[in-house]
Amino acid sequence: MIAVKPDHADAFLAAANQVSIEIETLGLANREGVLKVSVAGEDLFEANTLSLLETWENAIPAIMDPS
């Protein structure tokens, strides 16, 4: 998953297309602090972005902790 600023989206999509990388736009970011993923109008996933960040930051240390 890659986040791109809206004013850079067209250039990003064009660059990906030039090297034959398929891109699918999932949604838009806002300041709510919630990631929501929907497909065909059906909500599939919703999570607080701070919680996701903490999980990502602690993933490897948690695996390496022997306790």
C-alpha positions in Angstrom: 0.0 0.0 0.0 1.4 3.4 -1.0 0.1 6.8 0.0 0.4 9.6 -2.6 -0.6 13.2 -2.2 -3.6 14.0 -4.4 -1.6 16.6 -6.4 1.0 13.9 -7.3 -1.5 11.1 -8.0 -1.7 11.5 -11.8 2.1 11.6 -12.2 2.5 8.6 -9.9 -0.1 6.6 -11.9 1.6 7.6 -15.2 5.1 6.6 -13.9 3.7 3.2 -12.7 2.0 2.7 -16.1 5.3 3.4 -17.9 7.0 0.4 -16.2 3.9 -1.8 -16.4 3.0 -1.7 -12.7 -0.7 -2.1 -12.1 -2.1 0.4 -9.7 -5.5 0.3 -8.0 -6.8 3.4 -6.1 -8.2 2.3 -2.8 -9.4 5.6 -1.4 -8.5 9.0 -0.1 -6.8 10.0 3.1 -8.2 12.6 5.4 -7.6 13.9 8.9 -10.0 11.6 10.7 -7.3 9.1 11.6 -9.2 6.2 10.4 -8.4 3.8 7.6 -11.6 2.5 5.9 -11.5 0.0 3.0 -14.6 -0.5 1.0 -15.2 -2.6 -2.2 -18.3 -2.1 -4.3 -19.9 -0.1 -1.5 -19.3 -2.8 1.1 -17.2 -1.8 4.1 -14.5 -4.4 4.6 -12.1 -2.9 7.1 -11.9 0.0 9.5 -9.0 0.8 11.8 -7.5 3.7 13.8 -4.3 4.7 11.9 -2.4 5.4 15.2 -3.2 1.8 16.3 -1.9 0.5 12.9 1.3 2.6 13.2 1.9 1.2 16.7 1.4 -2.3 15.5 3.8 -1.8 12.6 6.4 -0.2 14.8 6.3 -3.0 17.4 6.0 -6.0 15.0 9.6 -7.0 14.9 10.5 -6.2 18.5 7.4 -8.3 19.6 8.6 -11.2 17.5 12.1 -10.9 19.0 11.0 -10.7 22.6 11.6 -14.1 24.2 9.0 -13.7 26.9 
